[in-house]
Amino acid sequence: MCSGRSYRRIEEIGMISTELFPYTSFPIRLEFMEGKHSRVCYFQDKTHLNKYLIKHKINKKTANILYNEET
């Protein structure tokens, strides 16, 4: 885990993986605020996540990134 960033495993937050990760082929979940609305995105791997973060200029420190360890 990286300090200062909100990378967490699902065991740490105590939720069922099917609630957080409804798609088995997308093990990465990104949660962030876009204006006044929260937004949730799913990714297949870290490269897709990083492209999205760069394209939309999302700060990793303010975003919540979760990894599904079960897949």
C-alpha positions as CSV (number, residue, x, y, z in Angstrom):
1,M,0.0,0.0,0.0
2,C,1.2,3.5,-0.8
3,S,1.0,6.1,2.0
4,G,-1.2,9.1,1.3
5,R,-3.3,7.3,-1.2
6,S,-6.6,5.5,-0.7
7,Y,-5.7,2.1,-2.1
8,R,-7.6,-0.5,-0.1
9,R,-8.5,-4.1,-0.4
10,I,-12.1,-5.1,0.1
11,E,-11.3,-7.0,3.3
12,E,-10.2,-3.7,4.9
13,I,-13.5,-2.0,4.4
14,G,-15.7,-5.0,5.3
15,M,-18.1,-5.1,2.3
16,I,-19.1,-8.0,0.2
17,S,-17.2,-8.1,-3.1
18,T,-20.3,-8.5,-5.2
19,E,-21.7,-5.2,-3.9
20,L,-18.5,-3.3,-4.7
21,F,-17.4,-5.3,-7.8
22,P,-20.5,-6.4,-9.8
23,Y,-18.4,-7.2,-12.8
24,T,-15.9,-10.1,-12.4
25,S,-13.7,-9.0,-15.3
26,F,-13.2,-5.5,-13.9
27,P,-11.2,-5.9,-10.6
28,I,-10.3,-2.2,-10.1
29,R,-12.9,0.3,-8.8
30,L,-12.4,4.1,-8.9
31,E,-14.6,6.4,-6.8
32,F,-14.3,10.2,-7.1
33,M,-16.3,13.3,-6.9
34,E,-17.2,15.1,-10.1
35,G,-18.6,18.4,-9.1
36,K,-21.4,17.6,-6.6
37,H,-21.9,14.1,-7.8
38,S,-19.9,11.0,-6.9
39,R,-18.8,8.8,-9.8
40,V,-17.8,5.1,-9.9
41,C,-15.8,3.5,-12.7
42,Y,-14.5,0.0,-13.2
43,F,-11.2,-1.0,-15.0
44,Q,-9.6,-4.2,-16.2
45,D,-6.1,-3.3,-15.3
46,K,-3.9,-0.5,-13.9
47,T,-2.9,0.9,-17.4
48,H,-6.6,1.6,-18.2
49,L,-7.0,3.2,-14.8
50,N,-3.9,5.4,-15.2
51,K,-5.0,6.5,-18.7
52,Y,-8.4,7.5,-17.3
53,L,-6.8,9.4,-14.4
54,I,-4.5,11.3,-16.7
55,K,-7.2,12.1,-19.3
56,H,-9.7,13.4,-16.8
57,K,-7.0,15.0,-14.5
58,I,-8.2,13.2,-11.4
59,N,-5.9,13.5,-8.4
60,K,-5.1,10.0,-6.9
61,K,-5.0,11.5,-3.4
62,T,-8.6,12.5,-3.5
63,A,-9.9,9.5,-5.4
64,N,-10.7,6.2,-3.8
65,I,-9.2,3.2,-5.6
66,L,-10.2,-0.3,-4.6
67,Y,-8.8,-3.6,-5.9
68,N,-10.7,-6.9,-5.8
69,E,-8.3,-9.5,-4.5
70,E,-10.6,-12.4,-5.2
71,T,-10.1,-12.4,-9.0
